[in-house]
Amino acid sequence: MVGIESIKKAIRETVSISLQPARSNAEQVLTSETIAAGNVKDFVISDTNGYSAVVLTVKASYDASATAGVRIRWLYSPDGTNFDSEDAAEAEGQYNDLTFDSNSTKIETVLIPIFQPYVKVQVVNLDTSYPVTVDVWKTLLR
């Protein structure tokens, strides 16, 4: 017969295991992607079930004459088709401007909460005269 203390111990271990944070393996979603002056490159994250946040690591290489950096903006969708509008996302603060220095490469990590099953990430080149080259990795966080 199983005693009450054994049952309590099993419950504590089960709860402890299920509450531990977990991360997916990092996946590179953009590799040496050149984004023209003033343009945007986007991708959709759809494998969010069971996760609460997306962690993006962004590497941006800037031209020697660049005068502006990169913005990471995120838009939510319940169905993968109807996403937040860009102006609404900006009004809600759903963006992060990365650190910037011309003629340099910067790497920065951005945390994005998952509020809907689909998250569109936009990498915006804020420089209207020069391209930027980016690499982006995503990791999902429970």
C-alpha positions as YAML, in Angstrom:
chain: A
units: angstrom
residues:
- id: 1
  name: MET
  ca: [0.00, 0.00, 0.00]
- id: 2
  name: VAL
  ca: [1.23, 3.50, -0.88]
- id: 3
  name: GLY
  ca: [1.44, 5.95, 2.01]
- id: 4
  name: ILE
  ca: [0.23, 9.53, 1.98]
- id: 5
  name: GLU
  ca: [3.82, 10.84, 2.24]
- id: 6
  name: SER
  ca: [4.78, 8.95, -0.93]
- id: 7
  name: ILE
  ca: [1.82, 10.50, -2.75]
- id: 8
  name: LYS
  ca: [2.72, 14.00, -1.51]
- id: 9
  name: LYS
  ca: [6.32, 13.53, -2.62]
- id: 10
  name: ALA
  ca: [5.21, 12.37, -6.09]
- id: 11
  name: ILE
  ca: [2.90, 15.38, -6.42]
- id: 12
  name: ARG
  ca: [5.68, 17.82, -5.39]
- id: 13
  name: GLU
  ca: [8.08, 16.29, -7.93]
- id: 14
  name: THR
  ca: [5.47, 16.42, -10.69]
- id: 15
  name: VAL
  ca: [4.60, 20.06, -9.96]
- id: 16
  name: SER
  ca: [8.29, 20.99, -9.74]
- id: 17
  name: ILE
  ca: [9.03, 19.42, -13.12]
- id: 18
  name: SER
  ca: [6.02, 21.00, -14.84]
- id: 19
  name: LEU
  ca: [6.82, 24.50, -13.53]
- id: 20
  name: GLN
  ca: [10.43, 24.55, -14.64]
- id: 21
  name: PRO
  ca: [11.05, 26.96, -17.50]
- id: 22
  name: ALA
  ca: [12.05, 25.34, -20.76]
- id: 23
  name: ARG
  ca: [13.47, 26.68, -23.99]
- id: 24
  name: SER
  ca: [13.35, 25.30, -27.49]
- id: 25
  name: ASN
  ca: [16.58, 24.94, -29.42]
- id: 26
  name: ALA
  ca: [17.69, 28.14, -31.12]
- id: 27
  name: GLU
  ca: [16.71, 28.22, -34.80]
- id: 28
  name: GLN
  ca: [18.21, 30.62, -37.33]
- id: 29
  name: VAL
  ca: [15.37, 32.20, -39.29]
- id: 30
  name: LEU
  ca: [17.33, 34.79, -41.28]
- id: 31
  name: THR
  ca: [20.88, 34.25, -42.53]
- id: 32
  name: SER
  ca: [22.92, 37.13, -43.98]
- id: 33
  name: GLU
  ca: [19.69, 38.74, -45.17]
- id: 34
  name: THR
  ca: [20.29, 42.11, -46.84]
- id: 35
  name: ILE
  ca: [17.44, 44.54, -46.22]
- id: 36
  name: ALA
  ca: [17.42, 47.45, -48.66]
- id: 37
  name: ALA
  ca: [17.28, 51.03, -47.43]
- id: 38
  name: GLY
  ca: [13.91, 51.77, -45.81]
- id: 39
  name: ASN
  ca: [12.60, 48.24, -46.38]
- id: 40
  name: VAL
  ca: [11.24, 45.48, -44.17]
- id: 41
  name: LYS
  ca: [11.86, 41.73, -43.98]
- id: 42
  name: ASP
  ca: [9.33, 39.69, -42.04]
- id: 43
  name: PHE
  ca: [8.64, 36.13, -40.93]
- id: 44
  name: VAL
  ca: [5.83, 34.46, -39.01]
- id: 45
  name: ILE
  ca: [6.28, 32.33, -35.91]
- id: 46
  name: SER
  ca: [3.50, 29.76, -35.73]
- id: 47
  name: ASP
  ca: [4.88, 27.02, -33.47]
- id: 48
  name: THR
  ca: [3.93, 28.89, -30.28]
- id: 49
  name: ASN
  ca: [1.66, 26.31, -28.62]
- id: 50
  name: GLY
  ca: [2.74, 25.81, -25.01]
- id: 51
  name: TYR
  ca: [5.21, 28.71, -25.05]
- id: 52
  name: SER
  ca: [4.85, 32.14, -23.45]
- id: 53
  name: ALA
  ca: [7.59, 34.15, -25.17]
- id: 54
  name: VAL
  ca: [9.85, 34.37, -28.19]
- id: 55
  name: VAL
  ca: [13.47, 35.30, -27.64]
- id: 56
  name: LEU
  ca: [15.07, 36.79, -30.74]
- id: 57
  name: THR
  ca: [18.78, 37.36, -31.11]
- id: 58
  name: VAL
  ca: [19.46, 39.82, -33.92]
- id: 59
  name: LYS
  ca: [22.83, 40.52, -35.50]
- id: 60
  name: ALA
  ca: [22.91, 43.66, -37.66]
- id: 61
  name: SER
  ca: [25.88, 44.76, -39.77]
- id: 62
  name: TYR
  ca: [25.75, 48.43, -40.73]
- id: 63
  name: ASP
  ca: [27.31, 50.31, -43.64]
- id: 64
  name: ALA
  ca: [30.11, 52.79, -42.87]
- id: 65
  name: SER
  ca: [27.83, 55.66, -43.93]
- id: 66
  name: ALA
  ca: [24.63, 54.40, -42.29]
- id: 67
  name: THR
  ca: [22.73, 56.96, -40.21]
- id: 68
  name: ALA
  ca: [20.01, 54.79, -38.64]
- id: 69
  name: GLY
  ca: [19.63, 51.27, -37.31]
- id: 70
  name: VAL
  ca: [17.15, 48.41, -37.17]
- id: 71
  name: ARG
  ca: [13.75, 48.16, -35.51]
- id: 72
  name: ILE
  ca: [12.22, 44.83, -34.49]
- id: 73
  name: ARG
  ca: [8.41, 45.08, -34.59]
- id: 74
  name: TRP
  ca: [5.92, 42.33, -33.79]
- id: 75
  name: LEU
  ca: [2.30, 41.87, -34.83]
- id: 76
  name: TYR
  ca: [-0.17, 39.34, -33.39]
- id: 77
  name: SER
  ca: [-2.80, 37.21, -35.13]
- id: 78
  name: PRO
  ca: [-5.38, 34.69, -33.91]
- id: 79
  name: ASP
  ca: [-5.53, 32.91, -37.29]
- id: 80
  name: GLY
  ca: [-2.25, 33.52, -39.13]
- id: 81
  name: THR
  ca: [-3.94, 35.85, -41.63]
- id: 82
  name: ASN
  ca: [-5.30, 38.87, -39.76]
- id: 83
  name: PHE
  ca: [-2.36, 40.58, -38.04]
- id: 84
  name: ASP
  ca: [-2.23, 43.80, -36.02]
- id: 85
  name: SER
  ca: [-1.67, 46.85, -38.18]
- id: 86
  name: GLU
  ca: [1.83, 48.31, -38.07]
- id: 87
  name: ASP
  ca: [0.67, 51.66, -36.69]
- id: 88
  name: ALA
  ca: [-1.34, 49.94, -33.93]
- id: 89
  name: ALA
  ca: [1.66, 47.79, -33.00]
- id: 90
  name: GLU
  ca: [3.85, 50.88, -32.79]
- id: 91
  name: ALA
  ca: [1.24, 52.74, -30.71]
- id: 92
  name: GLU
  ca: [1.19, 49.77, -28.29]
- id: 93
  name: GLY
  ca: [5.00, 49.71, -28.04]
- id: 94
  name: GLN
  ca: [5.34, 46.38, -29.85]
- id: 95
  name: TYR
  ca: [8.79, 47.21, -31.15]
- id: 96
  name: ASN
  ca: [12.40, 47.53, -30.06]
- id: 97
  name: ASP
  ca: [15.01, 49.77, -31.69]
- id: 98
  name: LEU
  ca: [18.39, 48.06, -31.59]
- id: 99
  name: THR
  ca: [21.59, 49.82, -30.65]
- id: 100
  name: PHE
  ca: [23.31, 51.42, -33.62]
- id: 101
  name: ASP
  ca: [26.76, 52.51, -34.73]
- id: 102
  name: SER
  ca: [27.73, 53.00, -38.36]
- id: 103
  name: ASN
  ca: [30.41, 50.67, -39.74]
- id: 104
  name: SER
  ca: [29.82, 48.12, -36.99]
- id: 105
  name: THR
  ca: [28.04, 44.88, -36.20]
- id: 106
  name: LYS
  ca: [25.70, 44.84, -33.23]
- id: 107
  name: ILE
  ca: [24.05, 41.82, -31.60]
- id: 108
  name: GLU
  ca: [21.05, 42.26, -29.35]
- id: 109
  name: THR
  ca: [18.41, 40.01, -27.81]
- id: 110
  name: VAL
  ca: [14.72, 40.96, -27.74]
- id: 111
  name: LEU
  ca: [11.99, 39.33, -25.63]
- id: 112
  name: ILE
  ca: [8.54, 39.16, -27.24]
- id: 113
  name: PRO
  ca: [5.55, 37.93, -25.21]
- id: 114
  name: ILE
  ca: [3.23, 35.52, -27.01]
- id: 115
  name: PHE
  ca: [-0.36, 36.78, -26.78]
- id: 116
  name: GLN
  ca: [-1.79, 35.01, -29.84]
- id: 117
  name: PRO
  ca: [-0.98, 31.77, -31.71]
- id: 118
  name: TYR
  ca: [0.80, 33.65, -34.53]
- id: 119
  name: VAL
  ca: [3.47, 36.34, -34.24]
- id: 120
  name: LYS
  ca: [4.75, 38.20, -37.30]
- id: 121
  name: VAL
  ca: [8.20, 39.65, -36.71]
- id: 122
  name: GLN
  ca: [9.31, 42.54, -38.89]
- id: 123
  name: VAL
  ca: [12.93, 43.61, -39.20]
- id: 124
  name: VAL
  ca: [12.74, 47.23, -40.32]
- id: 125
  name: ASN
  ca: [15.74, 49.03, -41.81]
- id: 126
  name: LEU
  ca: [15.27, 52.57, -40.47]
- id: 127
  name: ASP
  ca: [18.08, 53.89, -42.68]
- id: 128
  name: THR
  ca: [16.60, 55.35, -45.88]
- id: 129
  name: SER
  ca: [19.94, 55.46, -47.75]
- id: 130
  name: TYR
  ca: [21.89, 52.28, -46.94]
- id: 131
  name: PRO
  ca: [21.12, 48.55, -46.67]
- id: 132
  name: VAL
  ca: [21.73, 46.49, -43.55]
- id: 133
  name: THR
  ca: [22.63, 42.79, -43.31]
- id: 134
  name: VAL
  ca: [20.96, 40.80, -40.55]
- id: 135
  name: ASP
  ca: [20.96, 37.36, -38.99]
- id: 136
  name: VAL
  ca: [18.11, 36.38, -36.67]
- id: 137
  name: TRP
  ca: [17.75, 33.40, -34.33]
- id: 138
  name: LYS
  ca: [14.59, 32.53, -32.43]
- id: 139
  name: THR
  ca: [14.16, 30.56, -29.24]
- id: 140
  name: LEU
  ca: [10.77, 29.79, -27.73]
- id: 141
  name: LEU
  ca: [10.42, 30.04, -23.95]
- id: 142
  name: ARG
  ca: [7.92, 28.22, -21.74]
...
